[in-house]
């Protein structure tokens, strides 16, 4: 057995040891490869032994013993009898000529593979630097839009993006199975109904999407600067009871783990900027915390916002959580505007003849005694409560209009206006239930547009002309 000994005890020696380390920087800005480790001695490099660095055609360099080497192996000794680092040795290479010829610009980390009497030093690709470099001289306003009914895609296009890739698949729900209907394609079709920018449509369950295959397809076109994800919000929303959330985990229909396939896609696709929209509860849920943490580990700076549509030109009291993750510094969120205080009744009244009279429905009578009901829209209302996905199904906590002793369910046209969705967004081709579901589960258009516009300006500032990489952790620039 090969072994190394200290204090009359032996350490087993493995065949291979690997480490990943940061490059050291000295005061004048020069970089150094510095390896301080117990494993140097363990793998056969003795204190005082001379070594040399030999450039590798694979990038980086190899460290080998050499009687004529310009560098020595140094070892630290401690006077105390016991130590947590009994074999600690140090090797260091700081030649600018060596590092500049073997490490790409922007390299911050390196990988070490140690075998007996040999060390291989390889640069670890700088994720942030490499992402930005792909957009040199390219149009930075292309987007992938995932989990969409089409409203957010329409909004992105109106803000100056080209939504060229869509990832959308509506999973079967229990009521779909019960009625024998198939709706896997309904929202995907709606993106094609409302946009002529889509070049790649991925109608696959996100849990089954192969990120490498997706990347290969996307790489056939121009690079995509923005990844836009609306992770399913059902399991983070107060509209779904705790018992139903627990049941969905047991039967495999939960969306609480959707961050996993999303993170795999983000890691593989390497977007400069990623944007997420969800309900408020997502921010402090374990899934939201894991998402933020992993994005930071990937090199993104994260910016969180919980916004109300009424502060961004909307007339709906819709509160939503936004997360913008970017490889660049300097993102500035949208600024709130004064809220509208005028009555929204003139808008409601022009649609009232199309609104269903539901005064005598049981769910309306039950609603009066329910703690889950939202305030009704009346002639004095200056805003609408939040429209929900299940609005068309006769629910107690839906949005209703009360006038003259009657109760009305809002029509599709009214719902669109309350959510500030443009008139040209068309859901008239699909069944009414799915139309209202598509609208109700989507975004407040004005609020979303404000966030998207801030993201577009951020991308323009960093990739719009040049681009120049101004990341605080990097010395290199892309000119």
C-alpha angles and dihedrals in degrees: 000000000000108000144163120218139207132164089008092299130108132226119209113240117224123211094244136018123188132192137173117214142174122248112249120232125208126210095269091056097255118138129233135196103222122176118186110176146135088227094069090072092038091057094053107270107130128208112270093016115139118237138183136208116232116193113238126219086224090062127267120042144270125241116218137167111265130170089214095045118133095219132064134208108246124200130200119223125198124207093216118089096233126051139169088218104041096158100035112156133173134215124176137184120187105161108137090205091055097045096041091052097045105032123061119235114278095026111154103166138038136199123229124204113187125196129162107304093348137087124187116203115197129176116244109226112254103238097199095045093047093048092054093044091062090066099055105134093353132119105264098194101085118116143194111215116199131189095011138153089198103262096097090044090053088049093051091051091049089053093056104270126124107226096206100157124051125186107190134147125154108216120223113266126204093259090051091056091046092053095039094236129141119216101162091116103036098096093037088055090049092058088057091047091055105034137046094190099080113113100162122037116188106194095183135119105263090227088062099042114119105221093205092053090047090051092049090054093046092048089064087073136040119305118276116231101185130050110195117193130179100187113205106275101195095100093047096047127096087222087078116066123235091245092054091047090053091047092051090055090052096047096042098246097110121120094199091104096048089108088076099065089037092055091048090054093046092049093049099040095044100209116191088222131023125189128197131189126191145134120294093257092066092071096070099027116109089246092056092047092050091048092053093045094050093047089054090050088054089058100263125136109223128215121189128200133176106196138181117218091224089067092057103049098283128128095208122090090228116151118197139175119231128190120190115190117189138170089217130073124233105056110163119198121223117275120239121247131212112282122249112250102181120107115268091210095106088060092047095045095058089059098039095099089060094049118100119244104233097165095124098041116121094233090057091053091046089048092066090064096039125105089209099065120119124219114276124241110252137170090275098048116123093188143016127246116244116292110226135208095249094048094122096052099077100258128172095229096050126114116268138173121233120197135147093356092306131111120214134190111225117251124235091258092052093046090055092052093046088053091044090239111160118254092240092064101103128206095148093107095065130068113283095245092055091042093057090041090054092051097040096051094047133080139287096256099214094048093045091048090054091055094043090049090053089051092049091052090049092052091046092052092053106029105015097093124011100342112241119192109222100170111149093229096055133078094190126084131204107225 
